[in-house]
């Protein structure tokens, strides 16, 4: 049986218990870019945040897992590679930028 820490670190699409994920936006063919229509789905990759556990240390962001889609609920198009927090609601991933 997996402990909570291990389960929470699994890539979001494969972990039914995960409701929040640290992610970056990713181009998976054609990146959405129409500023008149920012509320579309974006390809995302979950990331692990690393670095030394001391105040002032620089964080590292390592991609982890498969690409999944998340709907932008915000009013702007995030630049490719933007770091965002995704939330799962009713089985769908969302974020706000």
SEGU-303013 format. One record per residue (C-alpha): residue in three letters; residue number from 0; x negated, y negated, z negated. Coordinates in steps of 0.5 Angstrom, whole numbers. Example, Ala and Ser with C-alpha at 12.3 -4.5 7.8 and 13.67 -1.06 7.14 Angstrom:
<sites>
kekol: ala	gumar: 0	east: -25	north: 9	up: -16
kekol: ser	gumar: 1	east: -27	north: 2	up: -14
</sites>
This chain:
<sites>
kekol: unk	gumar: 0	east: 0	north: 0	up: 0
kekol: unk	gumar: 1	east: -3	north: -7	up: 2
kekol: unk	gumar: 2	east: -4	north: -12	up: -3
kekol: unk	gumar: 3	east: 0	north: -19	up: -2
kekol: unk	gumar: 4	east: -7	north: -22	up: 0
kekol: unk	gumar: 5	east: -8	north: -17	up: 5
kekol: unk	gumar: 6	east: -1	north: -18	up: 8
kekol: unk	gumar: 7	east: -1	north: -25	up: 8
kekol: unk	gumar: 8	east: -8	north: -25	up: 12
kekol: unk	gumar: 9	east: -5	north: -21	up: 18
kekol: unk	gumar: 10	east: -3	north: -24	up: 24
kekol: unk	gumar: 11	east: 4	north: -27	up: 24
kekol: unk	gumar: 12	east: 7	north: -23	up: 30
kekol: unk	gumar: 13	east: 5	north: -16	up: 26
kekol: unk	gumar: 14	east: 7	north: -18	up: 19
kekol: unk	gumar: 15	east: 14	north: -18	up: 18
kekol: unk	gumar: 16	east: 13	north: -21	up: 11
kekol: unk	gumar: 17	east: 9	north: -27	up: 13
kekol: unk	gumar: 18	east: 13	north: -34	up: 14
kekol: unk	gumar: 19	east: 8	north: -39	up: 14
kekol: unk	gumar: 20	east: 2	north: -39	up: 19
kekol: unk	gumar: 21	east: -4	north: -43	up: 20
kekol: unk	gumar: 22	east: -5	north: -44	up: 27
kekol: unk	gumar: 23	east: -8	north: -47	up: 33
kekol: unk	gumar: 24	east: -4	north: -49	up: 40
kekol: unk	gumar: 25	east: -7	north: -45	up: 45
kekol: unk	gumar: 26	east: -6	north: -45	up: 53
kekol: unk	gumar: 27	east: -4	north: -39	up: 56
kekol: unk	gumar: 28	east: -3	north: -41	up: 63
kekol: unk	gumar: 29	east: 0	north: -47	up: 63
kekol: unk	gumar: 30	east: 0	north: -52	up: 57
kekol: unk	gumar: 31	east: 6	north: -56	up: 56
kekol: unk	gumar: 32	east: 5	north: -63	up: 57
kekol: unk	gumar: 33	east: 11	north: -67	up: 59
kekol: unk	gumar: 34	east: 12	north: -73	up: 54
kekol: unk	gumar: 35	east: 19	north: -73	up: 55
kekol: unk	gumar: 36	east: 20	north: -66	up: 53
kekol: unk	gumar: 37	east: 16	north: -64	up: 47
kekol: unk	gumar: 38	east: 21	north: -59	up: 44
kekol: unk	gumar: 39	east: 19	north: -53	up: 48
kekol: unk	gumar: 40	east: 15	north: -47	up: 46
kekol: unk	gumar: 41	east: 7	north: -47	up: 45
kekol: unk	gumar: 42	east: 3	north: -41	up: 45
kekol: unk	gumar: 43	east: -1	north: -41	up: 38
kekol: unk	gumar: 44	east: -6	north: -37	up: 35
kekol: unk	gumar: 45	east: -7	north: -35	up: 28
kekol: unk	gumar: 46	east: -13	north: -37	up: 24
kekol: unk	gumar: 47	east: -17	north: -36	up: 18
kekol: unk	gumar: 48	east: -20	north: -42	up: 14
kekol: unk	gumar: 49	east: -27	north: -40	up: 12
kekol: unk	gumar: 50	east: -33	north: -44	up: 9
kekol: unk	gumar: 51	east: -36	north: -45	up: 2
kekol: unk	gumar: 52	east: -31	north: -45	up: -4
kekol: unk	gumar: 53	east: -34	north: -52	up: -6
kekol: unk	gumar: 54	east: -31	north: -59	up: -6
kekol: unk	gumar: 55	east: -33	north: -63	up: 0
kekol: unk	gumar: 56	east: -35	north: -56	up: 4
kekol: unk	gumar: 57	east: -33	north: -56	up: 11
kekol: unk	gumar: 58	east: -28	north: -51	up: 13
kekol: unk	gumar: 59	east: -29	north: -46	up: 19
kekol: unk	gumar: 60	east: -23	north: -44	up: 23
kekol: unk	gumar: 61	east: -23	north: -37	up: 26
kekol: unk	gumar: 62	east: -18	north: -34	up: 31
kekol: unk	gumar: 63	east: -15	north: -28	up: 29
kekol: unk	gumar: 64	east: -10	north: -24	up: 32
kekol: unk	gumar: 65	east: -5	north: -24	up: 38
kekol: unk	gumar: 66	east: -2	north: -30	up: 42
kekol: unk	gumar: 67	east: 5	north: -32	up: 40
kekol: unk	gumar: 68	east: 10	north: -37	up: 41
kekol: unk	gumar: 69	east: 12	north: -43	up: 37
kekol: unk	gumar: 70	east: 18	north: -48	up: 38
kekol: unk	gumar: 71	east: 15	north: -55	up: 37
kekol: unk	gumar: 72	east: 21	north: -59	up: 33
kekol: unk	gumar: 73	east: 17	north: -65	up: 33
kekol: unk	gumar: 74	east: 17	north: -71	up: 38
kekol: unk	gumar: 75	east: 10	north: -71	up: 41
kekol: unk	gumar: 76	east: 6	north: -66	up: 45
kekol: unk	gumar: 77	east: 0	north: -63	up: 41
kekol: unk	gumar: 78	east: -7	north: -64	up: 44
kekol: unk	gumar: 79	east: -9	north: -57	up: 46
kekol: unk	gumar: 80	east: -13	north: -54	up: 40
kekol: unk	gumar: 81	east: -9	north: -58	up: 35
kekol: unk	gumar: 82	east: -9	north: -54	up: 28
kekol: unk	gumar: 83	east: -2	north: -54	up: 25
kekol: unk	gumar: 84	east: 2	north: -50	up: 20
kekol: unk	gumar: 85	east: 8	north: -45	up: 23
kekol: unk	gumar: 86	east: 14	north: -43	up: 19
kekol: unk	gumar: 87	east: 18	north: -37	up: 21
kekol: unk	gumar: 88	east: 26	north: -39	up: 21
kekol: unk	gumar: 89	east: 31	north: -33	up: 23
kekol: unk	gumar: 90	east: 25	north: -29	up: 26
kekol: unk	gumar: 91	east: 23	north: -35	up: 30
kekol: unk	gumar: 92	east: 16	north: -39	up: 29
kekol: unk	gumar: 93	east: 17	north: -47	up: 29
kekol: unk	gumar: 94	east: 12	north: -52	up: 28
kekol: unk	gumar: 95	east: 13	north: -60	up: 28
kekol: unk	gumar: 96	east: 8	north: -65	up: 31
</sites>
